[in-house]
Amino acid sequence: MAASNREERHEQMKAENYQCEPGAAPYGNFSNYYRFNPPGERLRLIPAVDLLEVFPGGRVVALDVGCNCGDFSVAIYKHLYDLKENLMWISTDRLDLKLLGCDIDADLIRRATESNSFPESISYVTLDVMDSASREAILKPYLDKFHHTTFDICFCMSVTMWIHLNHGDQGLLDFLLCVSGLCKALLIEPQPWKCYRAAARRLRKLGKSRFNHFSTLSIKGDVAQKIQQFLITDCKMELVRCFGSTNWDRSLLLFKKRSLSQE
């Protein structure tokens, strides 16, 4: 039993080190990301029924930003599908949820597409979400297909740090404005500042090009709190719930658009 506990602790320490020593993937596009970030670690904190508060009813169209190889996209689909008997807007035989996963890495998207168990409901596309022209060219036709002008919910799991490191303070704020403008509800998991330092340190150790913006960032410290405040004050969103923190110390925050009556 003691040996088993030591092995489990060793694996946990490896995972924690991986989280904050992310190696040579400057956009967070790790090939084995979900080995150390299993979707279940997030979903155990999010009772699917709690997401109903931000769903409008009828067909739900969702976007998973930075979906990697698609494991979370599939897991959240199954997570919601488990509620089908409790939701009036789900038919008796399937969940009326359409989900688009996007990632900057074409190889990861290829893997996601090849392993997709729900091709009628989940799609994947290569997209740099910071490229406004590509964003418009890809996301608008997808929304049009389902007669939507915005996504009902966007998932943004551990993406903000990579946007911040590669595009600077203004890039992070632009991203938050962008993603909040794309959706009615947002589930976001910001990385803590300690992971920024570790990411920069690890890149230096590997002799890779450093993150050009790291030394000039003014948004630091409690990054999650500052992201939360910006979403509330500048993006016209309200915090619905904090689901707590994962084992790797990242908060899961659910926001929704404020109604006109609240303006």
Residue frames relative to the residue before (quaternion, step in Angstrom):
aa qw qx qy qz dx dy dz
M 1.0000 0.0000 0.0000 0.0000 0.00 0.00 0.00
A 0.6559 0.5152 -0.3115 0.4554 3.57 0.96 -0.91
A 0.6477 0.5145 -0.3183 0.4631 3.56 1.00 -0.85
S 0.6357 0.5312 -0.3242 0.4567 3.54 1.02 -0.82
N 0.6511 0.5133 -0.3095 0.4655 3.58 0.98 -0.84
R 0.6386 0.5205 -0.3278 0.4624 3.57 1.02 -0.79
E 0.6488 0.5141 -0.3187 0.4618 3.57 0.98 -0.83
E 0.6480 0.5120 -0.3195 0.4646 3.56 0.98 -0.86
R 0.6608 0.5012 -0.3105 0.4646 3.58 0.96 -0.85
H 0.6206 0.5442 -0.3373 0.4527 3.58 1.06 -0.79
E 0.6625 0.4957 -0.3026 0.4731 3.57 0.96 -0.88
Q 0.6373 0.5225 -0.3289 0.4611 3.57 1.04 -0.80
M 0.6527 0.5059 -0.3136 0.4687 3.60 0.99 -0.85
K 0.6207 0.5292 -0.3420 0.4666 3.58 1.03 -0.72
A 0.6576 0.5066 -0.3063 0.4659 3.55 0.97 -0.88
E 0.6556 0.5066 -0.3147 0.4631 3.58 0.95 -0.88
N 0.6487 0.5079 -0.3186 0.4688 3.58 0.98 -0.82
Y 0.6318 0.5349 -0.3267 0.4561 3.55 1.02 -0.82
Q 0.6320 0.5550 -0.3341 0.4254 3.54 0.97 -0.87
C 0.7968 0.2834 -0.1350 0.5163 3.56 0.90 -0.90
E 0.6974 0.3140 -0.2654 0.5870 3.59 1.30 0.17
P 0.0115 0.9119 -0.4100 -0.0090 3.55 0.76 1.05
G 0.5502 -0.6730 0.3955 0.2967 3.59 1.16 0.25
A 0.7200 -0.4700 0.3322 0.3877 3.51 -1.34 -0.27
A 0.4479 0.6163 -0.5159 0.3915 3.55 0.55 1.21
P 0.1783 -0.8687 0.4493 0.1084 3.58 0.39 1.24
Y 0.7158 0.3761 -0.2605 0.5276 3.60 1.23 -0.22
G 0.5674 -0.6069 0.3794 0.4071 3.57 1.26 0.19
N 0.4900 0.6876 -0.4059 0.3499 3.57 1.29 0.19
F 0.0532 0.8351 -0.5391 0.0952 3.56 0.56 1.24
S 0.4814 -0.6931 0.4591 0.2777 3.55 -0.95 0.86
N 0.7762 0.2629 -0.1529 0.5523 3.62 1.13 -0.55
Y 0.1152 0.8626 -0.4867 0.0759 3.56 1.17 0.65
Y 0.7488 0.4316 -0.2417 0.4412 3.59 0.74 -1.01
R 0.4612 0.6328 -0.4694 0.4080 3.58 1.24 0.08
F 0.7705 0.3057 -0.1533 0.5379 3.56 1.07 -0.79
N 0.7383 0.3041 -0.1905 0.5710 3.59 1.29 -0.20
P 0.0160 -0.8417 0.5392 0.0245 3.61 0.66 0.98
P 0.5555 -0.6367 0.4157 0.3365 3.60 -0.87 0.88
G 0.6144 0.5881 -0.3440 0.3979 3.56 1.06 -0.71
E 0.5799 0.5851 -0.3717 0.4280 3.57 1.15 -0.55
R 0.6740 0.4455 -0.2842 0.5163 3.57 1.12 -0.64
L 0.7074 0.5014 -0.2829 0.4102 3.54 0.77 -1.05
R 0.5737 0.5840 -0.3947 0.4172 3.61 1.12 -0.48
L 0.6738 0.4859 -0.2841 0.4788 3.59 1.23 -0.50
I 0.7352 0.4078 -0.2020 0.5024 3.57 1.25 -0.42
P 0.2160 -0.7531 0.6066 0.1350 3.61 -0.20 1.15
A 0.4995 -0.6907 0.4249 0.3048 3.57 -0.65 1.08
V 0.6172 0.5681 -0.3538 0.4137 3.56 1.04 -0.73
D 0.6120 0.5683 -0.3547 0.4203 3.61 1.13 -0.56
L 0.6077 0.5529 -0.3582 0.4435 3.58 1.18 -0.41
L 0.5288 0.6611 -0.4027 0.3479 3.57 1.20 -0.42
E 0.5644 0.6295 -0.3791 0.3762 3.54 1.15 -0.62
V 0.7613 0.3519 -0.1971 0.5077 3.59 1.10 -0.61
F 0.5684 0.5825 -0.3975 0.4238 3.60 1.24 0.04
P 0.4272 -0.7552 0.4442 0.2234 3.59 -0.83 0.96
G 0.5338 -0.5712 0.4439 0.4379 3.58 1.14 -0.43
G 0.7256 0.3582 -0.3003 0.5051 3.56 -1.16 0.56
R 0.7737 -0.2989 0.2352 0.5067 3.56 -1.14 -0.51
V 0.1901 -0.7643 0.6096 0.0904 3.55 -1.01 0.88
V 0.1186 -0.7811 0.6119 0.0358 3.56 -0.85 1.06
A 0.0698 -0.8371 0.5412 -0.0397 3.56 -0.58 1.20
L 0.2003 -0.7540 0.6160 0.1087 3.54 -1.29 0.53
D 0.1435 -0.7630 0.6263 0.0708 3.57 -0.93 0.98
V 0.1771 -0.8160 0.5467 0.0626 3.58 -0.26 1.32
G 0.8039 0.1215 -0.1327 0.5668 3.58 -0.71 1.08
C 0.1422 0.8686 -0.4629 0.1055 3.54 1.00 0.91
N 0.3211 -0.7515 0.5120 0.2646 3.61 1.26 -0.23
C 0.7927 -0.2853 0.2007 0.4999 3.64 -0.83 -0.90
G 0.6710 -0.5913 0.2689 0.3575 3.55 1.21 0.51
D 0.4122 0.7381 -0.4694 0.2550 3.61 1.19 -0.01
F 0.6726 0.4760 -0.3118 0.4731 3.60 0.92 -0.81
S 0.6006 0.5714 -0.3597 0.4283 3.59 0.99 -0.78
V 0.6876 0.4629 -0.2720 0.4889 3.56 0.90 -0.97
A 0.6615 0.5268 -0.3119 0.4332 3.59 0.94 -0.89
I 0.6759 0.4699 -0.3101 0.4756 3.62 0.92 -0.83
Y 0.5910 0.5527 -0.3628 0.4623 3.60 1.09 -0.62
K 0.6831 0.4682 -0.2831 0.4837 3.59 0.87 -0.96
H 0.6058 0.5775 -0.3399 0.4289 3.56 1.06 -0.83
L 0.7096 0.4260 -0.2475 0.5036 3.56 0.96 -0.88
Y 0.6048 0.5737 -0.3531 0.4247 3.56 1.06 -0.70
D 0.5941 0.5919 -0.3553 0.4129 3.58 1.10 -0.65
L 0.6755 0.4978 -0.2873 0.4619 3.57 1.23 -0.42
K 0.3474 0.8085 -0.4518 0.1467 3.57 1.26 -0.14
E 0.6709 0.5042 -0.3192 0.4402 3.61 1.00 -0.67
N 0.7052 0.4752 -0.2605 0.4573 3.59 1.21 -0.41
L 0.7014 0.4667 -0.2533 0.4755 3.57 1.26 -0.25
M 0.4347 -0.7274 0.4692 0.2486 3.56 -0.69 1.08
W 0.7195 0.4701 -0.2681 0.4353 3.59 1.05 -0.68
I 0.5897 0.5128 -0.3842 0.4916 3.56 1.26 0.33
S 0.4480 -0.6909 0.4957 0.2762 3.54 -0.85 0.93
T 0.6692 -0.5384 0.3321 0.3899 3.57 -1.22 0.33
D 0.7733 0.3707 -0.2015 0.4732 3.59 1.08 -0.47
R 0.8327 0.0349 -0.0281 0.5519 3.66 1.08 -0.21
L 0.5403 -0.6082 0.4825 0.3246 3.50 -1.27 0.48
D 0.3191 -0.7497 0.5486 0.1874 3.56 -0.86 0.94
L 0.3713 0.7034 -0.4984 0.3449 3.55 0.64 1.19
K 0.0871 -0.7623 0.6402 0.0388 3.55 -0.94 0.96
L 0.0513 -0.8251 0.5614 -0.0361 3.55 -0.71 1.09
L 0.1400 -0.7653 0.6255 0.0590 3.54 -0.99 0.96
G 0.1396 -0.7745 0.6133 0.0670 3.55 -0.81 1.05
C 0.0384 -0.8003 0.5983 0.0085 3.58 -0.93 0.89
D 0.0345 0.7764 -0.6276 0.0461 3.53 -1.17 0.70
I 0.5586 -0.6303 0.4360 0.3172 3.55 -1.19 0.64
D 0.6868 0.4932 -0.2575 0.4677 3.58 1.23 -0.56
A 0.3703 -0.7646 0.4883 0.1996 3.58 -0.48 1.22
D 0.6268 0.5397 -0.3478 0.4415 3.62 1.04 -0.67
L 0.6448 0.5068 -0.3200 0.4743 3.57 1.01 -0.78
I 0.6468 0.5100 -0.3171 0.4702 3.58 1.00 -0.79
R 0.6122 0.5358 -0.3499 0.4645 3.58 1.04 -0.70
R 0.6571 0.5021 -0.3068 0.4713 3.58 0.93 -0.88
A 0.6430 0.5268 -0.3196 0.4549 3.58 0.97 -0.88
T 0.6693 0.5071 -0.2925 0.4576 3.56 0.94 -0.92
E 0.6833 0.5049 -0.2866 0.4428 3.57 0.91 -0.93
S 0.7512 0.3831 -0.2087 0.4953 3.58 1.06 -0.71
N 0.4128 0.7468 -0.4422 0.2763 3.59 1.31 0.03
S 0.2437 -0.7946 0.5457 0.1064 3.56 -0.66 1.17
F 0.7580 0.3172 -0.1676 0.5447 3.59 1.27 -0.27
P 0.0042 0.8660 -0.5000 0.0013 3.61 0.72 1.01
E 0.6257 0.5368 -0.3537 0.4419 3.60 1.14 -0.43
S 0.7644 0.3562 -0.1776 0.5073 3.57 1.20 -0.50
I 0.7699 0.2682 -0.1395 0.5619 3.58 1.12 -0.65
S 0.0374 -0.7798 0.6248 -0.0072 3.55 -0.95 0.97
Y 0.1951 -0.7771 0.5882 0.1098 3.56 -1.23 0.48
V 0.0052 -0.8002 0.5991 -0.0274 3.54 -1.11 0.70
T 0.4307 -0.6638 0.5440 0.2791 3.56 -1.12 0.69
L 0.1851 0.7874 -0.5589 0.1824 3.57 -0.69 1.10
D 0.2429 -0.6864 0.6655 0.1640 3.52 -1.10 0.86
V 0.3206 -0.8042 0.4682 0.1768 3.55 -0.18 1.30
M 0.6234 0.5412 -0.3399 0.4506 3.59 1.25 -0.31
D 0.5953 0.5310 -0.3594 0.4842 3.58 1.29 -0.11
S 0.3284 -0.8049 0.4572 0.1879 3.57 -0.11 1.29
A 0.6442 0.5252 -0.3334 0.4451 3.60 1.00 -0.77
S 0.6726 0.4792 -0.2927 0.4821 3.58 0.92 -0.89
R 0.6153 0.5620 -0.3353 0.4394 3.53 1.03 -0.81
E 0.6785 0.4827 -0.2808 0.4772 3.56 0.89 -0.96
A 0.6798 0.5145 -0.2957 0.4309 3.57 0.92 -0.93
I 0.7391 0.4117 -0.2236 0.4840 3.59 1.07 -0.69
L 0.7454 0.4460 -0.2461 0.4299 3.59 0.76 -1.01
K 0.6410 0.5482 -0.3436 0.4130 3.60 0.94 -0.80
P 0.6751 0.4712 -0.3269 0.4641 3.66 0.79 -0.83
Y 0.6186 0.5370 -0.3539 0.4514 3.59 1.05 -0.69
L 0.6709 0.4844 -0.2938 0.4785 3.59 0.91 -0.88
D 0.6268 0.5536 -0.3325 0.4361 3.57 0.98 -0.86
K 0.6095 0.5891 -0.3402 0.4071 3.55 1.04 -0.83
F 0.7658 0.3090 -0.1630 0.5399 3.57 1.14 -0.68
H 0.4904 -0.6990 0.4004 0.3325 3.56 1.30 0.44
H 0.4651 0.6301 -0.4627 0.4153 3.54 1.02 0.93
T 0.3026 -0.7255 0.5818 0.2089 3.55 -1.23 0.51
T 0.7697 0.1081 -0.0863 0.6232 3.58 1.27 -0.38
F 0.5508 -0.5714 0.4786 0.3755 3.54 -1.31 0.23
D 0.5059 -0.6429 0.4766 0.3220 3.56 -1.08 0.66
I 0.7909 -0.0565 0.0389 0.6080 3.56 1.10 -0.69
C 0.1676 -0.7493 0.6317 0.1067 3.55 -1.17 0.71
F 0.2188 -0.7400 0.6231 0.1271 3.53 -1.12 0.78
C 0.0015 -0.7964 0.6025 -0.0520 3.57 -0.82 1.03
M 0.0186 0.8532 -0.5148 0.0822 3.53 0.24 1.36
S 0.8467 -0.1629 0.0681 0.5019 3.58 -0.54 1.25
V 0.3903 0.7084 -0.4805 0.3391 3.53 0.87 1.07
T 0.5972 0.6444 -0.3655 0.3075 3.58 1.00 -0.83
M 0.6296 0.5451 -0.3547 0.4249 3.62 0.95 -0.74
W 0.6807 0.4947 -0.2979 0.4508 3.57 0.92 -0.89
I 0.6028 0.5216 -0.3487 0.4930 3.57 1.09 -0.64
H 0.6715 0.5261 -0.2831 0.4383 3.56 0.90 -1.02
L 0.6986 0.4754 -0.2725 0.4600 3.58 0.85 -0.98
N 0.7457 0.4169 -0.2233 0.4694 3.58 1.00 -0.76
H 0.7957 0.2749 -0.1327 0.5231 3.59 1.18 -0.49
G 0.5231 -0.6796 0.3942 0.3304 3.59 1.25 0.09
D 0.7650 -0.3684 0.2673 0.4555 3.53 -1.36 -0.03
Q 0.6921 0.4729 -0.2914 0.4609 3.56 0.82 -0.98
G 0.6158 0.5498 -0.3430 0.4482 3.56 1.09 -0.68
L 0.6386 0.5156 -0.3274 0.4683 3.58 1.00 -0.78
L 0.6740 0.4868 -0.2996 0.4680 3.58 0.89 -0.91
D 0.6308 0.5224 -0.3307 0.4689 3.58 1.03 -0.77
F 0.6353 0.5311 -0.3235 0.4579 3.56 1.02 -0.81
L 0.6685 0.4979 -0.3039 0.4613 3.58 0.90 -0.91
L 0.6299 0.5119 -0.3260 0.4847 3.57 1.04 -0.75
C 0.6547 0.5279 -0.3027 0.4483 3.54 0.97 -0.90
V 0.7386 0.4308 -0.2571 0.4504 3.57 0.61 -1.13
S 0.6430 0.5036 -0.3344 0.4702 3.61 1.04 -0.66
G 0.6483 0.5117 -0.3111 0.4702 3.58 1.16 -0.57
L 0.6448 0.5406 -0.3127 0.4407 3.56 1.23 -0.41
C 0.8128 0.2719 -0.0816 0.5088 3.57 1.16 -0.48
K 0.4828 -0.6360 0.5218 0.3002 3.51 -1.38 0.27
A 0.7756 0.1011 -0.0555 0.6206 3.55 1.24 -0.53
L 0.1328 -0.7978 0.5876 0.0245 3.55 -1.13 0.73
L 0.1012 -0.7448 0.6572 0.0568 3.55 -0.91 1.00
I 0.0230 0.8368 -0.5385 0.0964 3.55 -0.40 1.27
E 0.1330 -0.7768 0.6141 0.0412 3.54 -1.10 0.84
P 0.1136 -0.8222 0.5549 0.0565 3.63 0.00 1.24
Q 0.4306 -0.6695 0.5350 0.2832 3.57 -1.17 0.60
P 0.4720 -0.6695 0.4907 0.2970 3.61 -1.07 0.70
W 0.6900 -0.5164 0.3251 0.3892 3.56 -1.25 0.50
K 0.5916 0.5880 -0.3842 0.3958 3.62 1.01 -0.66
C 0.6498 0.5167 -0.3240 0.4536 3.59 1.10 -0.60
Y 0.5583 0.5708 -0.3873 0.4610 3.58 1.20 -0.46
R 0.6805 0.4926 -0.2908 0.4580 3.56 0.81 -1.03
A 0.6722 0.4989 -0.2973 0.4593 3.55 0.96 -0.88
A 0.6297 0.5360 -0.3358 0.4510 3.58 1.01 -0.77
A 0.6675 0.4878 -0.2955 0.4788 3.59 0.94 -0.88
R 0.6534 0.5179 -0.3132 0.4547 3.58 0.97 -0.85
R 0.6651 0.5092 -0.3037 0.4540 3.54 0.91 -0.92
L 0.6427 0.5239 -0.3281 0.4526 3.59 0.94 -0.81
R 0.6386 0.5125 -0.3249 0.4732 3.59 1.02 -0.77
K 0.6493 0.5316 -0.3212 0.4389 3.59 0.93 -0.86
L 0.7066 0.4518 -0.2514 0.4832 3.53 1.08 -0.75
G 0.4713 -0.7061 0.4183 0.3229 3.57 1.31 0.00
K 0.4344 0.6931 -0.4616 0.3433 3.56 1.18 0.49
S 0.6458 -0.4862 0.3989 0.4329 3.55 -1.28 0.23
R 0.4378 -0.7158 0.4797 0.2565 3.57 -0.87 0.94
F 0.5697 -0.5434 0.4731 0.3954 3.54 -1.32 0.22
N 0.4132 -0.7644 0.4377 0.2311 3.57 -0.41 1.23
H 0.7235 0.4649 -0.2525 0.4435 3.58 1.05 -0.70
F 0.4681 0.7358 -0.4306 0.2324 3.58 1.18 -0.46
S 0.7251 0.4559 -0.2581 0.4469 3.59 0.79 -0.99
T 0.7179 0.4414 -0.2545 0.4744 3.62 1.18 -0.35
L 0.4452 0.7096 -0.4565 0.2999 3.59 1.23 -0.02
S 0.1932 -0.7729 0.5937 0.1131 3.55 -0.96 0.88
I 0.6106 0.4696 -0.3512 0.5322 3.58 1.27 -0.27
K 0.2922 0.7366 -0.5463 0.2715 3.56 -0.25 1.29
G 0.6075 0.5389 -0.4135 0.4118 3.56 -1.27 -0.10
D 0.7923 -0.1537 0.1622 0.5677 3.57 -0.63 -1.13
V 0.1475 -0.8437 0.5129 0.0577 3.53 0.36 1.31
A 0.6357 0.5456 -0.3386 0.4285 3.59 0.94 -0.85
Q 0.6556 0.5090 -0.3131 0.4617 3.58 0.97 -0.84
K 0.6680 0.4952 -0.3011 0.4668 3.58 1.00 -0.82
I 0.6133 0.5191 -0.3407 0.4882 3.58 1.09 -0.65
Q 0.6393 0.5280 -0.3180 0.4598 3.57 0.95 -0.88
Q 0.6783 0.4960 -0.2985 0.4525 3.57 0.87 -0.93
F 0.6525 0.5136 -0.3159 0.4590 3.58 0.98 -0.82
L 0.6437 0.5205 -0.3265 0.4563 3.59 0.97 -0.81
I 0.6775 0.4877 -0.2880 0.4693 3.57 1.04 -0.75
T 0.7749 0.3917 -0.2032 0.4526 3.57 0.75 -1.07
D 0.8019 0.3118 -0.1439 0.4889 3.60 0.96 -0.79
C 0.7490 0.3952 -0.2062 0.4902 3.58 1.16 -0.51
K 0.4242 -0.7445 0.4352 0.2763 3.58 1.30 0.21
M 0.4755 0.6291 -0.4689 0.3979 3.54 0.95 0.95
E 0.2263 -0.7447 0.6054 0.1665 3.53 -1.27 0.34
L 0.4727 -0.6595 0.5041 0.2958 3.54 -1.12 0.72
V 0.2645 -0.7686 0.5674 0.1320 3.55 -0.72 1.12
R 0.7879 -0.1848 0.1734 0.5612 3.54 0.87 -0.97
C 0.2291 -0.6826 0.6666 0.1929 3.50 -1.29 0.55
F 0.3024 -0.7978 0.5006 0.1464 3.55 -0.58 1.17
G 0.6357 -0.4965 0.3428 0.4814 3.58 1.27 -0.01
S 0.5298 -0.6355 0.4702 0.3071 3.56 -1.31 -0.18
T 0.4887 -0.6438 0.5090 0.2959 3.52 -1.16 0.69
N 0.7035 -0.4480 0.3373 0.4366 3.57 -1.31 0.08
W 0.7070 0.4050 -0.2676 0.5144 3.58 1.19 -0.42
D 0.5823 -0.6689 0.3427 0.3099 3.57 1.14 0.79
R 0.5020 0.6059 -0.4645 0.4064 3.56 0.83 1.01
S 0.3819 -0.7457 0.5065 0.2038 3.54 -0.81 1.05
L 0.2501 -0.7288 0.6184 0.1544 3.53 -1.16 0.72
L 0.0421 -0.8354 0.5450 -0.0569 3.56 -0.39 1.31
L 0.1630 -0.7875 0.5905 0.0667 3.56 -0.82 1.04
F 0.0601 -0.7923 0.6070 -0.0173 3.56 -0.78 1.14
K 0.0564 -0.7558 0.6439 0.1048 3.52 -1.32 0.27
K 0.6212 -0.5389 0.4196 0.3843 3.55 -1.27 0.42
R 0.4376 -0.6698 0.5267 0.2872 3.53 -1.02 0.79
S 0.4651 -0.6643 0.5061 0.2937 3.56 -1.05 0.73
L 0.6536 -0.5269 0.3651 0.4023 3.56 -1.21 0.49
S 0.6320 0.5583 -0.3359 0.4196 3.58 1.05 -0.67
Q 0.6642 0.4987 -0.2927 0.4738 3.55 1.28 -0.40
E 0.5291 0.6534 -0.4030 0.3616 3.58 1.27 -0.26
